[in-house]
Amino acid sequence: MRRFWVFRGLKFLVLVAVAVAVFGLVVMGLWNWLTPALFGWKEISYGQALALLVLSKILLGGFHRPWGFGMHGRHRMLHRWESMTPEEREKFRAGMHGHCGHRTAPEKPAV
């Protein structure tokens, strides 16, 4: 079972490395094709293209969680919570008991 996770992790890392390499080549190709002809700027190297890609990610995209549970997700969940009846809320709490790191001791039977 552990070999499966190691293999899966390595496969993910290789996929990320290939994606970064391809995006770097695309940025370099587009820059070198467009900007010298349009603006008279110099061509850039592959390393500069990767740095430009990282810089654009920082300035335009940020480094938020990939699963997208930012402010929009919080507002959506808050809206859903407020629209629930007290019975639905209790049912939700009961369903979530034991999930999300909430571990409690089992209840002791009444004597």
Backbone as a printed PyTorch tensor [residue, N CA C, xyz], in Angstrom:
tensor([[[  0.8290,  -1.1890,   0.0000],
         [  0.0000,   0.0000,   0.0000],
         [  0.8740,   1.2530,   0.0000]],

        [[  1.9660,   1.2250,   0.7640],
         [  2.8510,   2.3880,   0.8270],
         [  3.5260,   2.6300,  -0.5160]],

        [[  3.8700,   1.5500,  -1.2260],
         [  4.4870,   1.6900,  -2.5400],
         [  3.5470,   2.4190,  -3.4960]],

        [[  2.2560,   2.1360,  -3.3650],
         [  1.2650,   2.7890,  -4.2120],
         [  1.2990,   4.2910,  -4.0100]],

        [[  1.3400,   4.7470,  -2.7530],
         [  1.3530,   6.1850,  -2.4690],
         [  2.6550,   6.8360,  -2.9030]],

        [[  3.7700,   6.1290,  -2.7450],
         [  5.0510,   6.6620,  -3.1960],
         [  5.0380,   6.8080,  -4.7110]],

        [[  4.5670,   5.7940,  -5.4090],
         [  4.4770,   5.8390,  -6.8640],
         [  3.5510,   6.9680,  -7.3130]],

        [[  2.4420,   7.1080,  -6.6280],
         [  1.4800,   8.1530,  -6.9690],
         [  2.0890,   9.5470,  -6.7370]],

        [[  2.8360,   9.7040,  -5.6450],
         [  3.4940,  10.9730,  -5.3710],
         [  4.5510,  11.3070,  -6.4070]],

        [[  5.3440,  10.3020,  -6.7930],
         [  6.3630,  10.5230,  -7.8220],
         [  5.7220,  10.8770,  -9.1600]],

        [[  4.6330,  10.2020,  -9.4760],
         [  3.9250,  10.4930, -10.7150],
         [  3.4030,  11.9340, -10.7070]],

        [[  2.9000,  12.3820,  -9.5730],
         [  2.4090,  13.7540,  -9.4410],
         [  3.5470,  14.7560,  -9.6280]],

        [[  4.7010,  14.4910,  -9.0020],
         [  5.8460,  15.3930,  -9.1280],
         [  6.3450,  15.4850, -10.5710]],

        [[  6.3710,  14.3600, -11.2650],
         [  6.7910,  14.3650, -12.6630],
         [  5.7950,  15.1650, -13.5000]],

        [[  4.5140,  14.9910, -13.2390],
         [  3.4810,  15.7310, -13.9670],
         [  3.6130,  17.2330, -13.7390]],

        [[  3.8720,  17.6380, -12.4980],
         [  4.0530,  19.0600, -12.1900],
         [  5.2890,  19.5990, -12.8980]],

        [[  6.3820,  18.8480, -12.8820],
         [  7.6120,  19.2890, -13.5420],
         [  7.4080,  19.4490, -15.0460]],

        [[  6.6990,  18.5190, -15.6540],
         [  6.4220,  18.6140, -17.0920],
         [  5.5300,  19.8160, -17.3800]],

        [[  4.5150,  20.0440, -16.5420],
         [  3.6140,  21.1810, -16.7500],
         [  4.3690,  22.5070, -16.6310]],

        [[  5.2380,  22.6250, -15.6330],
         [  6.0270,  23.8550, -15.4700],
         [  6.9380,  24.0530, -16.6770]],

        [[  7.5630,  22.9820, -17.1420],
         [  8.4570,  23.0900, -18.3010],
         [  7.6850,  23.5220, -19.5430]],

        [[  6.5260,  22.9410, -19.7650],
         [  5.7200,  23.2950, -20.9420],
         [  5.2310,  24.7350, -20.8500]],

        [[  4.7340,  25.1520, -19.6690],
         [  4.2770,  26.5340, -19.5140],
         [  5.4290,  27.5130, -19.7220]],

        [[  6.6110,  27.1690, -19.2390],
         [  7.7740,  28.0250, -19.4550],
         [  8.1030,  28.1730, -20.9300]],

        [[  8.0360,  27.0630, -21.6510],
         [  8.2980,  27.1260, -23.0920],
         [  7.2270,  27.9350, -23.8260]],

        [[  5.9880,  27.7820, -23.4110],
         [  4.9040,  28.5440, -24.0380],
         [  5.0820,  30.0380, -23.7850]],

        [[  5.3970,  30.4180, -22.5430],
         [  5.6080,  31.8340, -22.2260],
         [  6.7900,  32.3760, -23.0190]],

        [[  7.8850,  31.6220, -23.0600],
         [  9.0540,  32.0780, -23.8050],
         [  8.7290,  32.2220, -25.2890]],

        [[  8.0480,  31.2550, -25.8600],
         [  7.7020,  31.3160, -27.2750],
         [  6.7840,  32.4770, -27.6030]],

        [[  5.7620,  32.6780, -26.7860],
         [  4.8450,  33.7880, -27.0350],
         [  5.5310,  35.1380, -26.8650]],

        [[  6.3480,  35.2570, -25.8300],
         [  7.0620,  36.5220, -25.6020],
         [  7.9860,  36.8250, -26.7810]],

        [[  8.7830,  35.8260, -27.1550],
         [  9.7660,  36.0430, -28.2230],
         [  9.1060,  36.2250, -29.5890]],

        [[  7.8960,  35.7650, -29.7560],
         [  7.1830,  35.9170, -31.0110],
         [  6.4920,  37.2880, -31.0870]],

        [[  5.9000,  37.7230, -29.9580],
         [  5.0840,  38.9350, -29.9860],
         [  5.8130,  40.2230, -29.6260]],

        [[  6.4930,  40.2410, -28.4880],
         [  6.9960,  41.5190, -27.9830],
         [  8.0960,  42.1570, -28.8320]],

        [[  9.0410,  41.4010, -29.4150],
         [ 10.0190,  42.0920, -30.2710],
         [  9.3660,  42.7510, -31.4930]],

        [[  8.3780,  42.0710, -32.0590],
         [  7.7230,  42.6170, -33.2480],
         [  6.8030,  43.7890, -32.9060]],

        [[  6.0930,  43.6900, -31.7940],
         [  5.1370,  44.7400, -31.4320],
         [  5.7740,  45.9410, -30.7530]],

        [[  6.6690,  45.6870, -29.8140],
         [  7.1950,  46.7700, -28.9810],
         [  8.6960,  47.0130, -29.1500]],

        [[  9.3910,  46.1450, -29.8660],
         [ 10.8300,  46.2900, -30.0360],
         [ 11.6280,  45.8320, -28.8220]],

        [[ 11.0000,  45.0450, -27.9230],
         [ 11.7040,  44.5560, -26.7380],
         [ 12.5880,  43.3840, -27.1100]],

        [[ 13.5420,  43.0560, -26.2150],
         [ 14.4590,  41.9470, -26.4670],
         [ 13.7630,  40.6110, -26.2130]],

        [[ 14.3360,  39.5890, -26.8140],
         [ 13.8570,  38.2330, -26.5460],
         [ 14.3300,  37.7980, -25.1680]],

        [[ 13.6330,  36.8250, -24.5670],
         [ 13.9940,  36.3440, -23.2340],
         [ 14.4310,  34.8910, -23.3020]],

        [[ 15.1740,  34.4750, -22.2880],
         [ 15.6270,  33.0820, -22.1990],
         [ 14.5610,  32.2450, -21.4800]],

        [[ 14.8090,  30.9390, -21.4300],
         [ 13.8800,  30.0260, -20.7680],
         [ 13.7850,  30.3370, -19.2680]],

        [[ 14.9090,  30.6170, -18.6270],
         [ 14.9030,  30.9530, -17.2040],
         [ 14.1310,  32.2320, -16.9230]],

        [[ 14.2870,  33.2140, -17.8050],
         [ 13.5400,  34.4590, -17.6540],
         [ 12.0410,  34.2230, -17.8510]],

        [[ 11.6970,  33.3140, -18.7460],
         [ 10.2870,  32.9870, -18.9610],
         [  9.6880,  32.3350, -17.7140]],

        [[ 10.4520,  31.4360, -17.0790],
         [  9.9660,  30.8190, -15.8380],
         [  9.8090,  31.8550, -14.7350]],

        [[ 10.7760,  32.7790, -14.6390],
         [ 10.6820,  33.8360, -13.6370],
         [  9.4860,  34.7370, -13.9160]],

        [[  9.2180,  35.0210, -15.1790],
         [  8.0580,  35.8290, -15.5440],
         [  6.7570,  35.1030, -15.1940]],

        [[  6.7460,  33.8070, -15.3860],
         [  5.5800,  32.9980, -15.0310],
         [  5.3240,  33.0490, -13.5260]],

        [[  6.3600,  32.9040, -12.7110],
         [  6.2250,  32.9780, -11.2530],
         [  5.7920,  34.3740, -10.8290]],

        [[  6.3870,  35.3960, -11.4130],
         [  6.0320,  36.7720, -11.0820],
         [  4.5700,  37.0650, -11.4170]],

        [[  4.1190,  36.5980, -12.5570],
         [  2.7190,  36.8340, -12.9150],
         [  1.7760,  36.0790, -11.9850]],

        [[  2.1800,  34.9100, -11.5420],
         [  1.3650,  34.1550, -10.5850],
         [  1.2610,  34.9050,  -9.2690]],

        [[  2.3650,  35.4730,  -8.8000],
         [  2.3590,  36.2270,  -7.5510],
         [  1.5100,  37.4830,  -7.6830]],

        [[  1.7100,  38.2360,  -8.7540],
         [  1.0240,  39.5160,  -8.9020],
         [ -0.4540,  39.3670,  -9.2770]],

        [[ -0.7810,  38.3900, -10.0860],
         [ -2.1430,  38.2830, -10.5940],
         [ -2.9680,  37.1790,  -9.9350]],

        [[ -2.3350,  36.0640,  -9.6000],
         [ -3.0980,  34.9360,  -9.1000],
         [ -3.0010,  34.7180,  -7.6150]],

        [[ -1.8710,  35.0680,  -7.0180],
         [ -1.6820,  34.7910,  -5.6040],
         [ -1.4260,  33.3150,  -5.3650]],

        [[ -1.2590,  32.9670,  -4.1130],
         [ -1.0170,  31.5720,  -3.7330],
         [ -2.1030,  31.1360,  -2.7650]],

        [[ -3.3020,  30.9870,  -3.2610],
         [ -4.3960,  30.5420,  -2.4180],
         [ -4.5430,  29.0360,  -2.5290]],

        [[ -5.3970,  28.5040,  -1.7140],
         [ -5.5860,  27.0590,  -1.6930],
         [ -6.1530,  26.5830,  -3.0210]],

        [[ -5.6590,  25.4560,  -3.5220],
         [ -6.1530,  24.9840,  -4.8030],
         [ -7.5920,  24.5240,  -4.7870]],

        [[ -8.0870,  24.1470,  -3.6160],
         [ -9.4550,  23.6540,  -3.5760],
         [-10.4650,  24.7890,  -3.5150]],

        [[-10.0470,  26.0340,  -3.4490],
         [-10.9260,  27.1690,  -3.6210],
         [-11.8390,  27.4960,  -2.4620]],

        [[-11.5060,  27.0660,  -1.2350],
         [-12.3640,  27.3980,  -0.1080],
         [-11.8840,  28.7080,   0.4930]],

        [[-12.0080,  29.7720,  -0.2780],
         [-11.6370,  31.1030,   0.1890],
         [-12.8630,  31.8070,   0.7380]],

        [[-12.9000,  33.1020,   0.5780],
         [-14.0180,  33.8900,   1.0890],
         [-15.3290,  33.5030,   0.4070]],

        [[-15.2840,  33.2060,  -0.8900],
         [-16.5070,  32.8230,  -1.5910],
         [-17.1000,  31.5520,  -0.9720]],

        [[-16.2530,  30.5780,  -0.7000],
         [-16.7350,  29.3360,  -0.0980],
         [-17.2750,  29.5520,   1.3070]],

        [[-16.6550,  30.4200,   2.0690],
         [-17.1310,  30.7130,   3.4180],
         [-18.4870,  31.3900,   3.3820]],

        [[-18.6390,  32.3560,   2.4720],
         [-19.9240,  33.0420,   2.3600],
         [-21.0220,  32.0730,   1.9310]],

        [[-20.6790,  31.1860,   1.0000],
         [-21.6720,  30.2020,   0.5440],
         [-22.0820,  29.2790,   1.6870]],

        [[-21.0920,  28.8090,   2.4630],
         [-21.4030,  27.9130,   3.5770],
         [-22.1920,  28.6420,   4.6590]],

        [[-21.8500,  29.8940,   4.9380],
         [-22.5850,  30.6820,   5.9200],
         [-24.0390,  30.8690,   5.4830]],

        [[-24.2380,  31.1370,   4.2060],
         [-25.5920,  31.2890,   3.6830],
         [-26.3860,  29.9890,   3.8340]],

        [[-25.7480,  28.8580,   3.5200],
         [-26.4230,  27.5680,   3.6690],
         [-26.7580,  27.2940,   5.1320]],

        [[-25.8160,  27.6290,   6.0320],
         [-26.0250,  27.3920,   7.4540],
         [-27.1970,  28.2250,   7.9790]],

        [[-27.2640,  29.4870,   7.5570],
         [-28.3380,  30.3620,   8.0200],
         [-29.6980,  29.9540,   7.4790]],

        [[-29.7220,  29.2940,   6.3390],
         [-30.9980,  28.8760,   5.7710],
         [-31.4760,  27.5350,   6.3250]],

        [[-30.6640,  26.8680,   7.1390],
         [-31.0570,  25.5850,   7.7280],
         [-31.9700,  25.7990,   8.9330]],

        [[-32.8600,  24.8430,   9.1200],
         [-33.6810,  24.8400,  10.3280],
         [-32.8300,  24.2830,  11.4670]],

        [[-33.2290,  24.5090,  12.7260],
         [-32.4640,  23.9370,  13.8470],
         [-32.3270,  22.4160,  13.7660]],

        [[-33.3510,  21.7260,  13.2570],
         [-33.2700,  20.2660,  13.1210],
         [-32.2240,  19.8750,  12.0720]],

        [[-32.1800,  20.6230,  10.9500],
         [-31.1930,  20.3360,   9.9140],
         [-29.7780,  20.6040,  10.4140]],

        [[-29.6160,  21.6580,  11.2150],
         [-28.2990,  21.9540,  11.7780],
         [-27.8350,  20.8330,  12.6980]],

        [[-28.7400,  20.3490,  13.5240],
         [-28.3830,  19.2690,  14.4430],
         [-28.0420,  17.9940,  13.6760]],

        [[-28.7990,  17.7310,  12.6130],
         [-28.5100,  16.5600,  11.7810],
         [-27.1320,  16.7070,  11.1170]],

        [[-26.8130,  17.9260,  10.6520],
         [-25.5030,  18.1860,  10.0510],
         [-24.3950,  17.9800,  11.0660]],

        [[-24.5770,  18.5250,  12.2660],
         [-23.5680,  18.3450,  13.3240],
         [-23.3650,  16.8650,  13.6360]],

        [[-24.4630,  16.1180,  13.7230],
         [-24.3660,  14.6890,  14.0220],
         [-23.6270,  13.9590,  12.8950]],

        [[-23.8750,  14.3650,  11.6560],
         [-23.1990,  13.7340,  10.5260],
         [-21.7220,  14.0580,  10.4830]],

        [[-21.3470,  15.2500,  10.9590],
         [-19.9550,  15.6680,  10.9500],
         [-19.1950,  15.2110,  12.1870]],

        [[-19.8850,  14.6730,  13.1610],
         [-19.2300,  14.2110,  14.3890],
         [-18.1930,  13.1470,  14.0400]],

        [[-16.9850,  13.3690,  14.4520],
         [-15.9050,  12.4300,  14.1650],
         [-15.1300,  12.7830,  12.9040]],

        [[-15.5890,  13.7800,  12.1450],
         [-14.8860,  14.2360,  10.9440],
         [-14.1640,  15.5340,  11.2650]],

        [[-13.3380,  15.9510,  10.3730],
         [-12.6570,  17.2530,  10.4570],
         [-11.8620,  17.4290,  11.7410]],

        [[-11.3330,  16.3670,  12.2920],
         [-10.4840,  16.4830,  13.4650],
         [-11.2210,  16.5960,  14.7820]],

        [[-12.5400,  16.5260,  14.7650],
         [-13.3080,  16.6090,  16.0040],
         [-13.4430,  15.2060,  16.5870]],

        [[-12.5760,  14.9040,  17.4970],
         [-12.6100,  13.5880,  18.1500],
         [-12.9710,  13.7830,  19.6140]],

        [[-14.0000,  13.1320,  20.0330],
         [-14.4100,  13.2030,  21.4310],
         [-14.4780,  11.7980,  21.9870]],

        [[-14.4380,  11.7300,  23.2910],
         [-14.5390,  10.4250,  23.9450],
         [-15.9550,   9.9070,  23.7880]],

        [[-16.1340,   8.5820,  23.6810],
         [-17.4730,   8.0440,  23.5560],
         [-18.2880,   8.3330,  24.8300]],

        [[-19.5710,   8.5290,  24.6180],
         [-20.4270,   8.8350,  25.7560],
         [-20.5480,   7.6180,  26.6730]],

        [[-20.5800,   7.8840,  27.9840],
         [-20.7140,   6.8020,  28.9570],
         [-22.2050,   6.5460,  29.1830]],

        [[-22.5950,   5.2800,  29.2740],
         [-24.0090,   4.9910,  29.5010],
         [-24.4400,   5.4560,  30.9020]],

        [[-25.6900,   5.9120,  30.9740],
         [-26.2150,   6.3670,  32.2620],
         [-26.3800,   5.1910,  33.2040]],

        [[-25.9960,   5.3720,  34.4540],
         [-26.0630,   4.2720,  35.4440],
         [-27.2520,   4.4870,  36.3330]]])
